[in-house]
Amino acid sequence: MRATGPQLVPQPRSLVVTAEGVLPVPVPFTVSAPGEWAGIVAELLAPGTGIRVVDVAGDAFMTVTQGEGQPSGYRLETRAEGVTVEAADLDGLVHAVATLRQLLPEHVFGPAPLPGVDLTLPFVSIADEPRFGWRGMHLDVCRHFMPLPFLYRFVDLLAAHKFNRFHLHLNDDQGWRLEVRKYPGLTEVGAVRRGTQFHHWDTDDATPVGGFYTQDQLRALDAYAKRRGVTIVPEIDFPGHVRALLAAYPQFGEGAPADVPVTFTIFPEVLHLTDETVAMVEDVLGEVLEVFHSPWIHIGGDECPTSQWEGSDAAARLATDRGLAGVEDLQPWFTAHLRNWLTRRGRTVIGWDEIIDRGPSPGAVVMSWRGGEPGRRALATGHQVIMSANVPYYFDYYQSESPDEPFAQPAICTWEAVAAFDPAAGVASEDVPNLLGVQGQLWTEFIRTPAHVEYMAFPRAAVLAEVGWSGPIDPQELEPRLRAHLRRLDAAGVNYRPLEGPHPWQAGGTGAYARPEGHGLAEGSSLQLPD
């Protein structure tokens, strides 16, 4: 049941206010928990509260036990004697603490404690578990590089909203962001472009864009995220979107070498899938596996033109040698090869929905971005699917028709559309178990800074968290809780977009990066492929 009381996002499955008044939170805050769980409670509660957690074996203010239940589920109760949490697993504990933080005064979301303010909790009984096992957000750090400290902040924001997947997009035409020790040119050459040029500009801005993450940096981030219930799912995009790679190592493509591009489009240059190229890809992925613990590895597979292969005698001979009907079968062959290679190493391949355009790819997880139809088609052929439909789950799209919105992709996705969209709509009942969940995407062609990432992500990501945890919801029902939740984001200093529209300092304004006149289509625009 649901009752009036604390305004939480996402809303627990059952929340009952059990008594009037509040429970004072003592200092020190004593916790009794199995294994390392008390330490994780301390890590998650201390920032913003100043709580000093003491791990004790006997009576404690907070008692944590591991019990039965759906993975990621938990029960939480606050009584005069203190707080009890029963978590199904480590993820359930992390989510219980996320709920506990929302039950505390909103200022605890700040980076440091508020002096002179006592902490209290309402008296509640909560039983909770997620609807979907995959609740993800994607971030492209290729088109515009994001500093390492921001990735930690992004992980914290995901954990606070009970997201459990962080899809980190590490290479694209405009930049390569992962240190690969066997191929140093990928970052020496591929990690920087000379500038940026949008479609309505006559030339690029001559402002270099670059940066990359070392393997040790990402390994530390991966461990940090894991302790917060977030799995980082790395993406290395092949065989298209590889101009940055080919700028460093042109021998793995066809045609003349080309620089890292300054424009944003679908480029014809793709990998030439020789044995030498495949070996290079395996070398790169081998280093990826050493960095990330994720059971899933994303290999991209989207927007891979075949025009270069179609004009190549070498590609035709390669297709024949591999027993294929033609060059159009090179990408399905490559996807199957990587799927099998990763399976032998205990990992599962994920690809964008183009990987099933020429038929099923058994064993691969499909990320359905071109609307819902590819996902339903994949489900019908036995694939597991993550619903990532561009409308309404592409958060680089405009948030309203207002000319004050900063420059973005020319389509509109409102927070209300995120709330109302049912990712399971049209899915056959027998296929629902293979619908893993939902994911929002932040592509950064138009997003140049961490502050702009936050503006484009929130509140839409908070709404998606609600959908992933509880299911679609009437925006009018969600709005009061969402407004209350935005005060927590205020305390955290998140540069979110207010529901009424951008603050004056967030608006696009004038100049080179302003929204061009007429740029942007109506909500549910032609960028949404038909379902």
NUDREN-374028 format. One line per 2 residues: number of its first residue (from 1); their letters; for each residue y, z, x of C-alpha. Coordinates in steps of 0.05 Angstrom, whole numbers, plus 32768, in hexadecimal, padded with zeros to 4 digits. Layout:
<nodes>
NUM	A	Y,Z,X | ...
</nodes>
This chain:
<nodes>
1	MR	8000,8000,8000 | 8049,7FF8,8014
3	AT	8080,802A,8003 | 80C9,8032,8010
5	GP	80D9,8055,8051 | 80E3,803F,8099
7	QL	80FA,7FF7,80A0 | 80C7,7FD9,80D0
9	VP	80BC,7F92,80EA | 8085,7F7F,80E6
11	QP	8074,7FA8,80A9 | 8033,7FD0,80AF
13	RS	7FFB,7FC1,807F | 8002,8007,8062
15	LV	803D,8036,806B | 8043,8076,8042
17	VT	807B,80A9,8049 | 8055,80EB,8045
19	AE	808D,811E,8044 | 80D8,8127,8045
21	GV	80FE,813B,8084 | 80F2,8128,80CC
23	LP	80C5,813D,8105 | 80EB,8151,8145
25	VP	80D0,8131,8184 | 80C7,8165,81BB
27	VP	80D5,815D,8204 | 80A8,815C,822A
29	FT	807F,812E,81FD | 8036,8142,8206
31	VS	7FFF,810E,81FB | 7FB4,8114,81F8
33	AP	7F93,80D0,8200 | 7F55,80B1,821F
35	GE	7F56,8091,8264 | 7F97,806E,8277
37	WA	7FB2,806D,8230 | 7FE1,80A8,823B
39	GI	8001,8083,8275 | 800C,8046,8249
41	VA	802C,8071,8213 | 805B,808B,8249
43	EL	806D,8045,8261 | 807C,802C,821B
45	LA	80A2,8068,8200 | 80CB,807F,823B
47	PG	80FF,8047,823F | 8137,8054,820E
49	TG	811D,8098,81F9 | 811C,80BF,823A
51	IR	80DB,80DE,8223 | 80B3,80FE,825B
53	VV	806B,80F7,8248 | 803A,812B,8260
55	DV	7FF0,811B,825D | 7FC8,8158,8245
57	AG	7F7F,8163,8235 | 7F88,8192,81FB
59	DA	7FBB,819C,81C3 | 7FF3,8169,81C7
61	FM	802D,8150,819E | 800D,810B,819D
63	TV	7FC2,8103,8199 | 7FA4,80BE,81A5
65	TQ	7F5B,80AC,8197 | 7F34,806C,8198
67	GE	7F12,805C,8156 | 7EF3,8024,812E
69	GQ	7F19,7FEC,810D | 7F31,7FA5,8115
71	PS	7F47,7F93,815B | 7F91,7FA5,8165
73	GY	7F90,7FD3,8129 | 7FA6,801C,8128
75	RL	7FB5,8058,80FC | 7FF3,8082,8108
77	ET	8007,80C3,80E6 | 8041,80F2,80F2
79	RA	8039,8139,80D8 | 8059,817D,80E7
81	EG	8025,8186,811E | 8038,8145,8141
83	VT	8021,80FD,8145 | 7FDA,80E3,8141
85	VE	7FC5,809C,8153 | 7F81,807D,814B
87	AA	7F7E,8039,816C | 7F46,8007,816A
89	DL	7F54,7FF1,81B1 | 7F8B,7FEF,81E6
91	DG	7FB2,7FBA,81BF | 7FAF,7FE7,8182
93	LV	7FCD,801F,81AB | 8005,7FF2,81C3
95	HA	8015,7FDD,817C | 8013,8025,8164
97	VA	8047,8037,8199 | 8071,7FFB,8184
99	TL	8071,8017,813D | 8081,805D,8157
101	RQ	80BE,8041,817B | 80D7,8022,813B
103	LL	80CE,8064,8117 | 80FC,8086,814A
105	PE	8148,807D,8146 | 815C,8036,8155
107	HV	8182,8048,8194 | 813F,8052,81B8
109	FG	813D,8006,81BF | 8175,800B,81F1
111	PA	8168,8007,823C | 8177,8051,8246
113	PL	8177,8091,821C | 81B3,80A3,81F2
115	PG	81CB,80E7,820D | 81CF,8123,81E0
117	VD	81A7,8105,81A6 | 8167,8125,818D
119	LT	812C,80F9,817C | 8109,80FF,8139
121	LP	80D2,80DC,8112 | 80C7,80D4,80C7
123	FV	8087,80EF,80A8 | 805B,80B2,809C
125	SI	8013,809B,8098 | 8007,8054,80B0
127	AD	7FC8,802A,80B1 | 7FD3,7FE7,80D2
129	EP	7FB1,7FA8,80ED | 7FC8,7F61,80F8
131	RF	7FB9,7F25,80CD | 7FB3,7EF6,8108
133	GW	7F95,7F02,814D | 7FC5,7ED1,816E
135	RG	800E,7EE3,8167 | 8033,7EBD,819C
137	MH	8075,7EA5,81B8 | 807E,7E6C,81E9
139	LD	80B4,7E65,821D | 80C4,7E27,8245
141	VC	80DF,7E3A,8289 | 80DE,7DF3,82A3
143	RH	8119,7DD0,8283 | 8144,7E0D,8294
145	FM	8129,7E42,82C3 | 812A,7E8A,82AA
147	PL	8132,7EC2,82DD | 80F5,7EEF,82E9
149	PF	8115,7F2F,82CC | 8120,7F0B,828B
151	LY	80D6,7EFB,8285 | 80C9,7F47,8288
153	RF	80FE,7F52,8252 | 80DE,7F1B,8228
155	VD	809A,7F3C,822E | 80B8,7F7E,8217
157	LL	80D8,7F5C,81DB | 8096,7F3C,81C9
159	AA	8070,7F7E,81CE | 80A5,7FA1,81A3
161	HK	8096,7F6E,816C | 804A,7F72,8174
163	FN	8043,7F2D,8191 | 8006,7F28,81BD
165	RF	800B,7EE4,81DE | 8041,7EC9,820D
167	HL	8037,7E7F,8218 | 805B,7E70,825A
169	HL	8069,7E26,8264 | 806C,7E1D,82B0
171	ND	8074,7DD3,82BE | 8094,7D97,829F
173	DQ	80B8,7D57,82B2 | 80F8,7D7D,82C3
175	GW	80DB,7DB5,82ED | 809E,7DD5,830C
177	RL	80A2,7E22,830B | 8060,7E3D,8327
179	EV	8052,7E46,8372 | 8014,7E1E,8385
181	RK	8001,7E2F,83CC | 7FD7,7DF1,83D8
183	YP	8010,7DC4,83C0 | 8052,7DE2,83D7
185	GL	8078,7DA3,83C6 | 8070,7DB4,837C
187	TE	80A6,7DE9,8385 | 80C9,7DCE,83C3
189	VG	80D8,7D8D,839E | 80C2,7D95,8356
191	AV	80E6,7DD7,8347 | 812D,7DBA,834A
193	RR	8152,7D82,8328 | 8198,7D6B,833A
195	GT	81B6,7D77,82F5 | 81AE,7D6F,82AA
197	QF	81C1,7D35,827D | 81BD,7D36,8232
199	HH	81B6,7CF7,8209 | 8200,7CF2,81F6
201	WD	821A,7CFC,823D | 822B,7CC3,826B
203	TD	8211,7CE6,82A9 | 81F1,7D27,82BE
205	DA	821A,7D66,82CC | 8209,7D68,8316
207	TP	81F6,7DB2,830F | 81B2,7DBE,8330
209	VG	817D,7DE2,8307 | 8143,7E02,832B
211	GF	8118,7E3D,833B | 80CF,7E52,833B
213	YT	80A3,7E8F,8338 | 8075,7EA5,8370
215	QD	802D,7EB4,8360 | 8038,7EFD,8370
217	QL	8073,7F00,8340 | 804A,7EE3,8308
219	RA	800E,7F0E,8318 | 8039,7F4D,8311
221	LD	8057,7F32,82D0 | 8011,7F24,82B6
223	AY	7FFA,7F6B,82C3 | 803A,7F88,82A4
225	AK	8030,7F5F,8265 | 7FE6,7F72,825F
227	RR	7FF8,7FBC,825C | 8026,7FAB,8222
229	GV	7FF1,7F86,81FA | 800C,7F41,820D
231	TI	7FE1,7F0C,822D | 8008,7ED8,8254
233	VP	7FEA,7E93,8246 | 8000,7E63,827E
235	EI	800A,7E1A,8270 | 8005,7DE3,82A5
237	DF	8012,7DA2,827F | 7FE8,7D66,8291
239	PG	7FE1,7D2A,8293 | 8027,7D1B,8278
241	HV	8067,7D41,8283 | 805A,7D3D,82CE
243	RA	8099,7D1D,82EC | 80A9,7D5C,8314
245	LL	8062,7D5B,8331 | 8067,7D11,8341
247	AA	80AA,7D19,8362 | 8087,7D46,8395
249	YP	8043,7D21,8398 | 804B,7CD9,8380
251	QF	8005,7CC8,8398 | 7FE9,7CE8,8359
253	GE	800D,7CB7,832C | 8019,7C6C,8328
255	GA	8058,7C46,8339 | 8093,7C57,8364
257	PA	80A6,7CA0,8373 | 80DC,7CBD,8345
259	DV	8109,7CFA,8349 | 8104,7D36,831C
261	PV	8128,7D1B,82DE | 816A,7D35,82C3
263	TF	815F,7D1A,827C | 8130,7D30,8245
265	TI	8101,7CFE,8227 | 80B8,7CE9,8228
267	FP	80AF,7CC7,826B | 807A,7C91,8277
269	EV	8063,7CAE,82BA | 8020,7CD2,82B4
271	LH	7FE9,7CE7,82E3 | 7FBB,7CB1,82FF
273	LT	7F79,7CD3,82F1 | 7F52,7CC4,8330
275	DE	7F21,7CF4,834F | 7F58,7D09,8380
277	TV	7F88,7D18,8347 | 7F54,7D3F,8320
279	AM	7F45,7D68,835F | 7F8F,7D77,8366
281	VE	7F93,7D8F,831D | 7F56,7DBB,8328
283	DV	7F77,7DD8,8367 | 7FB5,7DE9,833F
285	LG	7F8E,7E08,8306 | 7F64,7E2F,8337
287	EV	7FA2,7E52,8350 | 7FB9,7E5D,8308
289	LE	7F78,7E81,82FB | 7F85,7EAF,8336
291	VF	7FC8,7EC5,8318 | 7FBC,7ECD,82CD
293	HS	7F85,7EF5,82AB | 7F8C,7ECD,8269
295	PW	7F4B,7EB6,824A | 7F72,7E77,8235
297	IH	7F92,7E43,8262 | 7FC1,7E10,8242
299	IG	7FBC,7DC9,825F | 7FF2,7DA9,8234
301	GD	7FDA,7D63,8223 | 8015,7D51,81F7
303	EC	8041,7D13,81F8 | 8018,7CED,822B
305	PT	8029,7CA3,8226 | 7FF3,7C71,8239
307	SQ	8023,7C38,824A | 801E,7C42,8295
309	WE	7FD2,7C42,8292 | 7FD2,7C05,8264
311	GS	7FF9,7BDD,8298 | 7FCD,7BF4,82D3
313	DA	7F90,7BD0,82ED | 7F7F,7C0F,8314
315	AA	7F7E,7C38,82D4 | 7F53,7C04,82B2
317	RL	7F21,7C06,82EA | 7F22,7C52,82E8
319	AT	7F12,7C52,829E | 7ED9,7C22,82AA
321	DR	7EBE,7C4C,82E3 | 7EBF,7C89,82B6
323	GL	7E99,7C64,827F | 7ED4,7C63,824F
325	AG	7EE4,7C2D,821D | 7F2B,7C27,8237
327	VE	7F66,7C4A,8256 | 7F77,7C6B,8214
329	DL	7F39,7C97,821F | 7F50,7CB1,8262
331	QP	7F75,7CED,8245 | 7F3B,7D03,8218
333	WF	7F0D,7CFE,8255 | 7F3E,7D27,827E
335	TA	7F44,7D5C,8248 | 7EF9,7D62,8243
337	HL	7EF3,7D68,828E | 7F25,7DA1,8292
339	RN	7F06,7DC3,8255 | 7EC2,7DC3,8278
341	WL	7EE0,7DD7,82BB | 7F04,7E13,829C
343	TR	7EC8,7E27,8271 | 7E9D,7E2D,82B0
345	RG	7ED2,7E5E,82CA | 7ED2,7E88,828B
347	RT	7F12,7E6D,826E | 7F22,7E47,822E
349	VI	7F4F,7E0A,822D | 7F89,7E03,81FC
351	GW	7FAE,7DC1,81F0 | 7FE5,7DA7,81C4
353	DE	7FCA,7D82,8187 | 7FCB,7D3E,81A9
355	II	7F8A,7D51,81CB | 7F65,7D42,818A
357	DR	7F89,7D00,8179 | 7F4C,7CD8,8190
359	GP	7F19,7D07,8173 | 7F03,7D50,817A
361	SP	7F01,7D74,81BC | 7ECA,7DA9,81B0
363	GA	7ED9,7DEC,81CF | 7F24,7DE0,81D7
365	VV	7F57,7E09,81B0 | 7F8B,7DDD,818E
367	MS	7FD5,7DF0,8189 | 7FEF,7DCB,814C
369	WR	8038,7DBA,8158 | 8042,7D79,8130
371	GG	8042,7D9D,80ED | 8005,7DBB,80CD
373	EP	7FDA,7D7D,80C4 | 7FBF,7D78,810B
375	GR	7FAB,7DC1,8107 | 7F86,7DB8,80C6
377	RA	7F64,7D7B,80E2 | 7F4F,7DA2,8120
379	LA	7F35,7DDC,80F5 | 7F0C,7DAC,80CC
381	TG	7EE8,7D94,810B | 7ED8,7DDA,8123
383	HQ	7F13,7DE8,8152 | 7F37,7E2A,8157
385	VI	7F81,7E1E,8147 | 7FC4,7E40,8155
387	MS	7FF8,7E2A,8122 | 8037,7E18,8149
389	AN	8056,7DE7,8118 | 8099,7DCD,8131
391	VP	80B8,7DDC,80EE | 80C2,7E16,80E8
393	YY	80A6,7E31,812A | 80D0,7E0B,815D
395	FD	8108,7E3C,816C | 8130,7E0A,8196
397	YY	8145,7DEA,8153 | 8188,7DFA,8133
399	QS	8189,7E3A,8109 | 81B8,7E1E,80D3
401	ES	81E1,7DE1,80C1 | 8221,7E04,80D9
403	PD	824A,7DDF,810D | 8252,7E22,8130
405	EP	8209,7E22,8147 | 8203,7E15,8192
407	FA	81E6,7DD3,81A9 | 819B,7DCF,8199
409	QP	8163,7DA0,8185 | 8179,7D75,8149
411	AI	8152,7D97,8112 | 815B,7DD7,80EB
413	CT	812B,7E12,80E5 | 8146,7E50,80C3
415	WE	812A,7E96,80C6 | 811C,7E91,807C
417	AV	80F0,7E54,8088 | 80C9,7E7B,80BD
419	AA	80BE,7EB3,808B | 80A6,7E87,8053
421	FD	8079,7E58,8079 | 802F,7E66,8070
423	PA	8008,7E4F,80AE | 7FC7,7E50,8085
425	AG	7FE2,7E24,804D | 7FB1,7DEC,803F
427	VA	7F7C,7E08,806D | 7F36,7E07,804F
429	SE	7F1B,7E4D,8044 | 7EE0,7E40,8071
431	DV	7F10,7E2D,80AA | 7F3D,7E6A,80A5
433	PN	7F16,7E93,80D8 | 7F25,7E5E,810D
435	LL	7F70,7E62,8100 | 7F80,7E90,8139
437	GV	7FC8,7E9B,8127 | 8010,7E85,8131
439	QG	8040,7E77,816A | 808B,7E69,8170
441	QL	80A5,7E3A,81A5 | 80E4,7E3D,81D0
443	WT	80EF,7DFB,81F5 | 812B,7E00,8222
445	EF	814A,7DBB,8229 | 8186,7DD7,8204
447	IR	817C,7E21,8216 | 819A,7E2F,825A
449	TP	819E,7E7B,8260 | 8177,7EBA,824D
451	AH	81AE,7ECD,821B | 81A6,7E89,81F9
453	VE	815A,7E93,81F7 | 8165,7ED4,81D1
455	YM	8196,7EB3,81A2 | 8164,7E7C,8191
457	AF	8129,7EAC,818E | 8144,7EE3,8162
459	PR	8141,7EF2,8129 | 8110,7EB8,811F
461	AA	80DD,7ED7,8150 | 80E1,7F1A,812B
463	VL	80D3,7EF5,80EA | 8098,7ED1,810A
465	AE	807E,7F14,8121 | 807D,7F29,80D8
467	VG	8057,7EEA,80C4 | 8024,7EF1,80FC
469	WS	8018,7F3A,80ED | 801B,7F3C,80A1
471	GP	8021,7EF5,8087 | 8059,7ECB,8068
473	ID	808D,7EF1,8040 | 80C6,7EE4,8010
475	PQ	8105,7EE3,803A | 812A,7F0E,8007
477	EL	80F4,7F43,800D | 80F7,7F41,8059
479	EP	8143,7F40,8060 | 8152,7F8B,8059
481	RL	811D,7F9D,808D | 8135,7F65,80BA
483	RA	817D,7F7D,80B7 | 8167,7FC3,80C8
485	HL	813E,7FA8,8102 | 8179,7F82,811E
487	RR	8199,7FC5,812D | 8160,7FD2,815C
489	LD	816E,7F90,817E | 81B7,7FA4,8182
491	AA	81A2,7FE3,81A8 | 8178,7FB8,81D7
493	GV	81B2,7F8A,81E4 | 818E,7F4D,81C9
495	NY	81BB,7F11,81BF | 819E,7F01,817B
497	RP	81BE,7ED4,8146 | 81D9,7EFD,810C
499	LE	81BD,7EE9,80C8 | 8203,7ED2,80B2
501	GP	820C,7EA4,80ED | 8220,7EA7,8137
503	HP	8253,7ED7,8151 | 8291,7EB3,816B
505	WQ	8279,7EBB,81B3 | 8235,7E9C,81A0
507	AG	8251,7E5E,817D | 824C,7E1A,819E
509	GT	8297,7E10,81A4 | 82B0,7DD0,81C5
511	GA	82A3,7DAB,8205 | 8266,7D8C,8225
513	YA	8233,7DBD,8209 | 8250,7DBF,81C2
515	RP	8228,7DA6,8187 | 8237,7D5C,8181
517	EG	8254,7D46,813F | 821C,7D37,810E
519	HG	81E7,7D53,813D | 81B2,7D76,8113
521	LA	818A,7D63,80D7 | 817C,7D86,8096
523	EG	8147,7DBC,8095 | 8101,7D9E,8093
525	SS	811E,7D60,80B5 | 80FC,7D21,80CC
527	LQ	80E7,7D45,810C | 80B3,7D68,80E1
529	LP	8076,7D3B,80DF | 8056,7D35,809A
531	D	8021,7D66,8087
</nodes>
